[in-house]
Amino acid sequence: MRNIKTICICIIAACVPLFLVVYLGYARAAGDEHDHETAQCQADHDHEHEDEQVQDETMIHPDPETEAAIGIQTAAAQRGLLETMIRLTGKIVLNEDRLAHITPYVPGIVQQVARTPGDAVRSGEVLAVLHSRELLEAKAAYLASVERYDSAQTVYQREAKLRDQKIASEQDYLEGKRAFAQAEIDKLLSGQRLLALGVEQEAIASLTPASDSLLMRYELKAPIEGVIIERQLTPGEYVKDDRPVFTVADLGTVWVELDVFAKDFSLVRQGQSCQIVSGDQTYEGHIHFVSPVLDAGTRTAKARVILANRDGLLKPGLFVTAVIREAIASDVIVVPKDAVQAIQGKSHVFVKAGQDYAARAVTVGRSGVEQVEILSGLEPGEQVVVRGAFDLKASIVTSTLDSHAGHGH
């Protein structure tokens, strides 16, 4: 029995070293496999990191044919003004400060119409002639007052002379003086009435009883230089003094009435420069007036621009667009919007380096109409690709995809 125990102990003692050798060999193999996997993961991570960094540091080497086909253009990055843009709609209207609605001062029958719509007229030019009974009566009253004035003046002068000679009494002199003063007032009032009826001072001074054929004649004249745009009378018609019969407009200047919506109230101000676009024509102007109240129908405020219309192309009623540029930053580095390309979620520009182009990560700021602000990553004077940047980006993306495909294989 003792021999059997001894044999078992010997067998176990012999197996232990063999077990240890097998176990240690297995552990070493497992460790080597783990180390290999760890190394592979680290290599993959480094490769991915390289792919991320390549966008910031990669150099593009386009051959001359490719560069010409893309049409690459560069420009120096520079400090400048960053602007936003407001577009407003509106229409051309008549300049109401140079518009005349001509109404007769007296009613009468139209004897002659000298001008029609579309005719250019000068200030003071006769547009039509009326015969007016009211004007006849006013002129007759004036002539009568002139006769009384002359008579009263003669009596007064005679009484004054007789008083000085101690021939006439003081009472006769005073009565003559009062009659002359009253006649002078009547003459003045009669003349003022004719002036109010549109008769010129020279015409009043030249009135005599012998000019009876002209006493009924009323000339309707243009008060300003311009173009007749409306006529409301015909020969033989009886017209009253309560409505315009001609409208004359000076079309040398026009108003542009713009609609300003609530979102733009704070951006539109008097004195701002603006461009008025009508068809293929662009006109430079300034905001002359911004209404402080809203239009009840459109819920917009009116802004007004005054434009010269020397060529006559700005027709009242024509719809136009106004462009107002507003500065939002000054003395900042700006580049065209097309120069900035998004690569792997980051903003990049392409900077010319000799015959090559380097993708450069930049930090962008505010965006304007055509340009964008660069906060960091670019210095003034560096040559930036302003045309063809998208094609350069495409070449980077393509090369990156090819690289990934090669690694996958």
Secondary structure, DSSP 8 states (H G I E B T S, - for coil): -HHHHHHHHHHHHHHHHHHHHHHHHHHHHHHHHHHHHHHHHHHHHHHHHHHHHHHHH-EE---HHHHHHHT-EEEE-EEEEEEEEEEEEEEEEE-GGGEEEE--SS-EEEEEE---TT-EE-TT-EEEEEE-HHHHHHHHHHHHHHHHHHHHHHHHHHHHHHHHTT-S-HHHHHHHHHHHHHHHHHHHHHHHHHHHTT--HHHHHT--GGGGGGTTEEEEE-SSSEEEEEE---TT-EE-SSS-SEEEE-TTEEEEEEEE-GGGGGG--TT-EEEEEETTEEEEEEEEEE-SS--TTT--EEEEEEEE-TTS---TT-EEEEEEEEEEEEEEEEEEGGG-EEETTEEEEEEEETTEEEEEE-EEEEE-SSEEEEEES--TT-EEEEESHHHHHHHHHHHHHHHHHHHH-
